[in-house]
Each structure stands twice: as structure tokens, then as C-alpha cells.
């Protein structure tokens, strides 16, 4: 996966070393022919292999830095502070028409620990996903699956709001975890391909580790939420955002094939199809949510 692709006559991607023309031998000073010298390639910086992943990491970190500079508590922001910076809330979205929160909420985090855990997962999964679906694919799956998670969270919180001393209120939702689960879902589909230049055993281990990551974190999230409801206080986990993002990630990757071993035109066509399908479903879901308050 680390070698640069080159188009072959059949339209498939081949490593440059297989597609390059033979280099002429070099005449040495003693009159004999020396073997050809391979050119020294300048090492590429690590970020250049997955620029979209690092861009997303940078945006999330810059938003959190801006929040901190403007006086937001870096350990435990208040609900008002989170809402000011774009967190999601069923009331604001469905009653106030602030649909932009569906996107902005995936770049806002509830404290530095929340940011660190999400960014660690995004970095690991993004570096694995970007060689398979390209930079555009990673950006698309992050935004679309994050939006899917926030839409499902909005629906759930509207139907089952929280109660405090007889008052009904909607919790604020924030974080990149829905999008992170979306990337995991897409990887589970893409890593099943036999076209990848990875030994089958290693590919199986990679895919199994992503499945374990998603399953364990979903179970932990629902367990914490159950305990919070039983006790009446505790940590609030937005499990619907996780579940919505994960399901959308599976759907997003279904029409796609990984880039290695597939013609570029075919890959880009399937990527566009995946984006159109998911956007269409999210728009329809959004119209359904818009009808709920009436």
C-alpha cells in the first residue's frame, strides 16, 4: 500500500517498480559495466500519506484550542459553553431550525480527555482507512457518518428527553466519536476485500481488531448509560451517535472497493455513488425529523 500507483494498459494499478522501463548499465572507469544505480528517493513526511486524517485532527484541535483561549474550561465545559461553540441539541435543531449543529457538533469536545481519546482513535483508524478510500473518501465518511450519528441522536433525544425536577430538557451532544465509529464501520467492509496487497492472515487480524474496537466500545457505552439511568447520575454517553455513525459507515463502504488493485476510474465512480446514496438517505431522514415538532 505504500508504493505509488501507475496506470497499466489494462487500467489496473501497478507499483512503479513494475511499470518502469529498464535503466541502462553504467560504464565504470575500468571499462566494465556496473549494475544500474537505483535513484535515491527523498523520504516523504508521514502526514503526506494521510493528509485528510491530519487535517481533521488539526481542525478538532484548533476548535478546542480556540474554545480554551476564549475562556472555556478545558476539563469540564458547561452546557452553555458547548452550545455556544456548536454542540448539537434536539430543541435547537428541531424547534430553532439550527441544522448546522448537525455538522459543527462533530468538531466540539467536552474537555481535553474527550478530545484526546477521540483524536487517538481518529488517528489510528484514519491512517488505516485513507490508503483504502483516498483523502476525499476519508473526508466524506467523516462528515457523512458524523452527521448520521448526530441526526439519530437528535431523534432519540427528541422522543426520549431527560427529566430533572419535573422539567424536560434535551442534552447537548458533541464530539467526533460518531464519525470515528463511521470510519470503523467502513473499514470493516473494505478490509474484507481480497484485492488488498496484504497477506490474508494479516488482513484478517486487522479487520478483527476493528470489529473488536467497535463492539467493545459500543458495549461499554451502553453499559455506562444503563448504569447512569439506574443510579440517576453519572457520565452521559451519546450511544445513538455511535450507533448511527457505525451503521452509516457500513452503508457508505458497501458500494466501494479499495483503491489498491482497482482501476482509479472505477474507484472514483463507486465513491461518488456511495456519497450520493448516503446524502440522499440523510436528506430524507432530515425531512422526517423536521416534521416531528408539528
Secondary structure, DSSP 8 states (H G I E B T S, - for coil): --S-EEE-TTS-EEEHHHHS-----EE-TTS-EE-----------GGGGSHHHHHHHHHHHHHHHHHHHTT--SSS--HHHHHHTT-B-HHHHHTT--TTHHHHGGG--SSHHHHHHHHHHHHHHHHHHHHHHHHHHHHHHHHHHHHHHHHHHHHHHHHS-EEETTEEE---B--SHHHHHHHHHHHHHHTT-S-SSS-HHHHHHHHHHHHHHHHHHHHHHHHHHHHHHHHS-S----HHHHHHHHHHHHHHHHT---STTS-HHHHHHHHHHHHHHHHHHHHHHHHHHHHH--
